Amino acid sequence: MSIDETKEFVSHLNAVFQSLSCLHVPTISAVGGAAVGGGLELALATDVRVFSSSANVSLPETRIGIIPGAGGTYRLREIIGEPRALEMILTGRRVWGPLAYSYGLCQRLVKALPGHESRVAVLAESIKRAREICEGAPLAVGAAMRAVKGSTLRVEEREYHSVLLTKDRNRALAAYVHKVAPEFKGD
C-alpha cells in the first residue's frame, strides 16, 4: 500500500470507528482472543467491552515505526488513564484479560473455557448485557448515554428533563405502584 493509500485507509477507518462511538444506541464488543492494533481500537470505540480471561490486547504500532491511528491513543487514555495508556502504547505490551479488567479496559471478564467455548461464553455474556440494557426505557437509555458522554451537569439536567414527560415514564411509575414490570414503547 502506498503512503497515500495508507493515509486514505486510516482516515476511513478512523471515520468508521468515530461513527461507531457516536451511535445513539449502546454498542458492545466481545473479545475472546487477541485484539491487536485496529482490533483493540475497534473495541475501544464501543460503550461496553466484554473480555475473556484469555483475551489479550495491545497497541503495538510503535514496534513497527508508527502509532495507533484509528483513535487508540485518545480513547485508551480516556478509558484507562494517561499513565497506563502511555505504558501500553510506548511498550506495545500485550495486556491479558484479568489485567485489562483491573485497568478498567473492559467492564466484564468471562472465565476462559477450553478452545472455541471461551469465545461462545464471551458472546453469551455480551448478549446478556445487551438484554439488560434493553430492559430500560429506550428514551431513558438514550438520554443516559448522552448525559454520561456529555459529562456536564447542564447536559445531565437537559437529558433528565427530556424524559420527564414521556409515556414510558408514566408506564414505569404505574407499573411500580402495581408491582409489575413496565412495558416500554419508546414514547
N, C-alpha and C positions, 0 to 999 in steps of 0.2 A: 504494500500500500504506500502510495506517495505521501509526502508531508501534507499536501492539500487534501488528499482523500482522508487521511487520518484526522485532520482538523475537522473536516465535514462530518465524519463518522462520530467523533467525540461530541461535537456540538449537537448532533441529532440525538445521541444517547442522553446527553445532559437534558435536552428538552423533554424527552420521554420520561425520564426519572423525575423531573420537576413537575410535569403534568400529573404523574402518579402521586406525588407528595401533596398536590393541591386538590385532589379529588374531594368532593363534598360527601363522600361515604368513607367509612373506615376501611383501611386496607391492612391485610395481614400477610406476612411472609412466613413460610415454613422452611427451615434449614435443617436437613437431616444428614448432610455430609459436608463437603467443602464449599465455601463461598469465598472465592479469592478474587481480588480486584473488583471488576464490574459486578460480579455476583454479590459481593458484600454491599457495593454501592446501591444495587437494586433493593436489597433488604433494608438498607438504611432509609430508603425513600418511603417505606411503609410505616403505618402507625403502630402496628403490633408485630413483634417478631417472636416466633416460637422456634427454639433450637433443640436439637437432640444433644444429649450429653457427649455424644461422639462427634458433633459438628465442629468444624474448625474453620475459622475465618481470618482473613488477613487482607491488607492493602500493601502488597509487595512491590509496588511500582518503583520505589527508589532503588531497588535492586536491579532494575533494567534501565535506569537513567531517566525516568520520568516521574511524575507524581500522579495521584489519583485525579482523574479529570472529569468525572461524572457526579460530582457532589460529595465525594468521600471525605475530603478534608474538612469542610464545614459541617456536614451532617454528623460525622463521627464526633467531632468536638462538641457539638450541641448535645449529643446523646450521652457521652461518657466523660466529658470534660477535657480541657486542653492538655493537661499533663499526660493522661493515658492515651489520648488521640495522638499526641506527638510521639510517644514511645512506639505505638503500633505502626505509625506511618514512617517514622525515621528508621526503624529497625526492620520493617517488613515482617515482623514476628507474627507467627500463627497463634491465635488465641482459641483454646478449646472451649466447648460448651459451658462447663462449670465456671470457668474464669470469666467468660463472656457474660454469663448471668450475674456474677458478682460485680462486674463493671456496670451493669445496667444496660448492656448492649441488646439483651433480649428480655422480654417480660416473663416468659415461661420457658422452663427447661424440662424436657422429657427424657426419662431414663432410656439410654440406648439399649436396644434389643438386638439379638443376632441378625446379621445380614440385612435383607430388604425390610424386615419387620420394623426396624427403627424408623425408617422414612414414613412408613404407614402410620406409626404411632404419632409422629410429629404432625402429619397431615390431619389425623383424627383430632389431636389437641387443637390445632388451628381452626378446624371446623367447629369444635366445641366453643371456642372463644367467639367465633362469628355468630353462633346461635345465641350466646349470652348477650351479645350486643344487640341482636335483633329482638330481644325481649323488651327493649326500651322503646319508648315512643320515637318514631322516626324523626319528627321535627326537633324533639329534645336532644336526640343523639347528634344531629347536625349542629344544633346550637351549642352543645357542649364542646364539640370539636372546634368550632370557630372561636369559642371563648378560650379554650386551652391554647390553641395556636395563636390567637391574638395577644395573649398574655398581658392584658392590661385590665384594670378594674372597669374602665369605660366599656371595653368590648364585652366583658362579662355581664355588666349591667344591661347593655343593649340586647344581648342574646337572652338573658333572663326575661326581660320584658317581652321579647318576641314570642315566648311560649306561654305567657300568662293567659292569653285569651284563646288558646287552641281548644278545639273539641276533644282532642286526645287528653289534655289535662283534666277537663271536666269528666271524661270517662274514667280516668285513673282515680280521681277523687271519689266518684260514686262507687267504683269497684272496691276501693279501700274500705269504705263505710260498710259495704255488703260482704266484705271478706272474700272476694273473688278476684281472679286475675283479670286485669284490664285487657280489652280488645282494641288495639291501636289501629287507626286507619290512615294516619299521616295527615290529619287535618286539624 
